[in-house]
Amino acid sequence: MGSNPTPRTKLFGKKFHQKTISPEFGCSNYGKFSYRNFDFTVIQDFREFCLFERRLARGSSDHYSNTVSRLLAFTKRGANEVTVKDIRQFLSLYRNNWSYANQLKALKLFFREYLKKDLMDGFVFSPRQFNFNRYLPKKEDFRTFFETLEKIDDKALFLFFASSGLRRNEVLNLQITDIDLEKGICYPNHQSQTKSAIYGFFNNETKKYLKE
């Protein structure tokens, strides 16, 4: 099963499944996929393909490999046995255009770039769905939440997220040396295929709690 897996992937198998791939999924339509007798060699090799050949972030590589594992468990077929009909049935589980696109990106990379197959050529991305009618907390609600926080570091983190606009990992991976308290500037130095974040800013209120 797979595309000539490299020798290094034979060390993983069930251990990789337990650490990286969960048999439980949020979408109620999945039910419980069976991973019995499932060969994870191709999944691990694809993950390393994403990491090293495609230079994707670890989180993206995990997400893409998890998507492929769900497809193979859903179809109960090997990677080279999957058909267009199988992929169509799997993608039909995703009604939301955002979720559909996330699965489609992973499958296109897997079949087109990794397996060198043209199964995904007929699948296109749906227009993005924007819903501006969702409830947004008021400023007073945010302030109430902030004042409920007891620890100084929790308040500093909350304000840092709110004022900098950085992603979670960009904030949590910052070191002391990446922050200039006097100028209110931070240097996440995050580089990926989809986004580059070289520096960010935080306000004076955040600066106060960071100093404390």
C-alpha positions as CSV (number, residue, x, y, z in Angstrom):
1,M,0.0,0.0,0.0
2,G,1.4,3.4,-1.0
3,S,4.1,4.9,-3.1
4,N,7.3,3.0,-2.5
5,P,7.5,3.8,1.2
6,T,11.0,4.5,2.5
7,P,12.7,2.2,5.0
8,R,12.4,4.7,7.8
9,T,8.6,4.5,7.8
10,K,8.6,0.8,8.7
11,L,9.5,1.8,12.3
12,F,6.1,3.4,12.9
13,G,2.9,1.5,12.2
14,K,0.6,1.3,15.3
15,K,2.7,3.7,17.4
16,F,2.2,6.4,14.8
17,H,-1.5,5.8,14.7
18,Q,-1.8,6.1,18.5
19,K,0.1,9.4,18.6
20,T,-1.0,11.2,15.5
21,I,-4.3,9.8,14.2
22,S,-7.5,9.5,16.3
23,P,-10.2,7.0,15.2
24,E,-12.8,9.5,16.6
25,F,-14.0,12.3,14.4
26,G,-16.1,15.3,15.0
27,C,-18.4,14.9,12.0
28,S,-21.3,12.7,13.1
29,N,-21.6,11.2,9.6
30,Y,-18.3,9.4,9.9
31,G,-19.4,7.0,12.6
32,K,-16.4,5.0,13.8
33,F,-14.0,4.1,11.0
34,S,-12.2,0.7,11.4
35,Y,-8.5,0.9,11.6
36,R,-8.1,-2.8,12.1
37,N,-5.3,-4.2,9.9
38,F,-4.7,-0.7,8.6
39,D,-1.2,-0.1,7.1
40,F,0.0,3.3,8.3
41,T,3.3,3.0,6.4
42,V,2.1,5.1,3.5
43,I,0.5,7.7,5.8
44,Q,3.8,8.3,7.7
45,D,5.7,8.5,4.5
46,F,3.3,11.0,3.1
47,R,3.6,13.0,6.3
48,E,7.4,13.1,5.8
49,F,6.9,14.0,2.2
50,C,4.9,17.0,3.3
51,L,7.5,18.0,5.9
52,F,10.6,17.6,3.8
53,E,9.8,17.7,0.1
54,R,7.0,20.2,0.3
55,R,8.4,22.1,3.4
56,L,5.0,22.4,5.1
57,A,4.6,23.2,8.7
58,R,4.3,20.3,11.1
59,G,0.7,21.1,11.9
60,S,-0.3,21.2,8.2
61,S,1.6,17.9,7.6
62,D,-0.3,16.2,10.4
63,H,-3.6,17.6,9.1
64,Y,-3.0,16.4,5.6
65,S,-1.8,12.9,6.6
66,N,-4.9,12.6,9.0
67,T,-7.2,13.5,6.1
68,V,-5.7,10.7,3.9
69,S,-6.0,8.2,6.8
70,R,-9.7,9.0,7.1
71,L,-10.2,8.5,3.4
72,L,-8.5,5.1,3.4
73,A,-10.3,4.0,6.5
74,F,-13.6,5.2,4.9
75,T,-13.0,3.4,1.7
76,K,-11.3,0.3,3.3
77,R,-9.0,0.3,0.3
78,G,-5.2,0.7,-0.3
79,A,-3.9,4.0,-1.6
80,N,-3.5,2.7,-5.1
81,E,-6.9,1.1,-5.1
82,V,-9.0,4.3,-4.4
83,T,-11.2,5.4,-7.2
84,V,-12.8,8.8,-8.1
85,K,-16.1,7.5,-6.9
86,D,-14.6,6.6,-3.5
87,I,-13.2,10.2,-3.2
88,R,-16.5,11.7,-4.2
89,Q,-18.4,9.7,-1.6
90,F,-15.8,10.7,1.1
91,L,-16.0,14.4,0.2
92,S,-19.8,14.3,0.3
93,L,-19.5,14.0,4.1
94,Y,-18.3,17.7,4.1
95,R,-21.2,20.0,3.5
96,N,-19.4,23.2,4.6
97,N,-17.3,24.7,1.9
98,W,-14.4,25.5,4.3
99,S,-14.2,21.9,5.5
100,Y,-14.5,20.6,2.0
101,A,-11.6,22.7,0.8
102,N,-9.4,21.6,3.7
103,Q,-9.9,17.9,2.7
104,L,-9.5,18.7,-1.0
105,K,-6.1,20.4,-0.5
106,A,-4.8,17.3,1.3
107,L,-6.1,14.8,-1.2
108,K,-4.9,16.8,-4.2
109,L,-1.4,16.9,-2.7
110,F,-1.5,13.2,-1.8
111,F,-2.7,11.8,-5.2
112,R,-1.3,14.4,-7.6
113,E,2.1,15.1,-6.0
114,Y,2.8,12.1,-3.9
115,L,1.3,9.2,-5.8
116,K,1.5,10.9,-9.2
117,K,-2.0,10.1,-10.1
118,D,-4.6,12.2,-11.9
119,L,-7.6,11.2,-9.8
120,M,-8.1,14.7,-8.4
121,D,-8.1,16.6,-11.7
122,G,-11.8,16.9,-11.9
123,F,-12.3,18.3,-8.3
124,V,-12.4,22.0,-7.9
125,F,-12.6,24.3,-4.8
126,S,-16.0,25.7,-3.9
127,P,-16.5,29.4,-3.4
128,R,-15.8,30.4,0.1
129,Q,-18.8,30.8,2.4
130,F,-18.9,34.0,4.5
131,N,-21.5,34.4,7.3
132,F,-21.4,37.9,8.8
133,N,-24.6,37.3,10.9
134,R,-22.9,35.3,13.6
135,Y,-22.9,36.6,17.1
136,L,-19.8,38.7,18.1
137,P,-19.2,39.4,21.8
138,K,-19.4,43.0,22.7
139,K,-16.5,44.9,24.1
140,E,-18.0,44.8,27.6
141,D,-18.2,41.0,27.3
142,F,-14.5,40.8,26.6
143,R,-13.7,43.1,29.5
144,T,-15.8,41.0,31.8
145,F,-13.9,37.9,30.7
146,F,-10.5,39.7,31.1
147,E,-11.3,40.9,34.6
148,T,-12.3,37.3,35.6
149,L,-8.8,36.1,34.8
150,E,-6.8,35.8,38.0
151,K,-3.2,35.3,36.9
152,I,-1.1,38.1,35.5
153,D,0.4,35.8,32.8
154,D,-3.1,34.8,31.6
155,K,-4.1,38.5,31.3
156,A,-0.9,39.3,29.4
157,L,-1.5,36.4,27.0
158,F,-5.1,37.4,26.4
159,L,-4.1,41.0,25.6
160,F,-1.2,39.9,23.5
161,F,-3.5,37.8,21.3
162,A,-6.0,40.6,21.1
163,S,-3.6,43.4,20.2
164,S,-1.0,41.6,18.0
165,G,-3.3,39.6,15.7
166,L,-0.8,36.8,15.6
167,R,-1.7,33.1,15.3
168,R,-1.6,30.9,18.4
169,N,1.7,29.1,17.6
170,E,3.3,32.4,16.6
171,V,2.6,33.8,20.0
172,L,3.4,30.7,22.0
173,N,6.7,30.1,20.3
174,L,8.0,33.6,21.1
175,Q,11.1,33.9,23.3
176,I,12.0,36.8,25.6
177,T,14.6,37.9,23.1
178,D,11.8,38.2,20.4
179,I,10.0,40.9,22.3
180,D,10.9,44.6,22.4
181,L,8.9,46.0,25.4
182,E,9.9,49.6,24.9
183,K,8.9,49.8,21.2
184,G,5.9,47.4,21.5
185,I,7.2,45.1,18.8
186,C,7.6,41.3,18.6
187,Y,9.5,39.2,16.0
188,P,7.7,35.9,15.4
189,N,9.8,35.1,12.3
190,H,7.2,32.7,11.0
191,Q,7.7,31.6,7.4
192,S,5.5,29.2,5.5
193,Q,4.0,28.7,2.0
194,T,0.8,30.4,3.0
195,K,2.0,33.2,5.4
196,S,5.0,35.1,6.4
197,A,5.1,36.9,9.8
198,I,8.3,38.8,10.4
199,Y,7.1,41.3,13.1
200,G,4.0,42.3,15.0
201,F,2.9,45.0,17.4
202,F,1.2,45.1,20.8
203,N,-0.4,48.0,22.6
204,N,0.5,49.8,25.8
205,E,-2.0,47.9,27.9
206,T,-0.4,44.7,26.9
207,K,3.1,46.1,27.6
208,K,2.0,46.9,31.2
209,Y,1.0,43.3,31.9
210,L,4.0,41.9,30.1
211,K,6.3,43.9,32.3
212,E,4.6,42.6,35.4
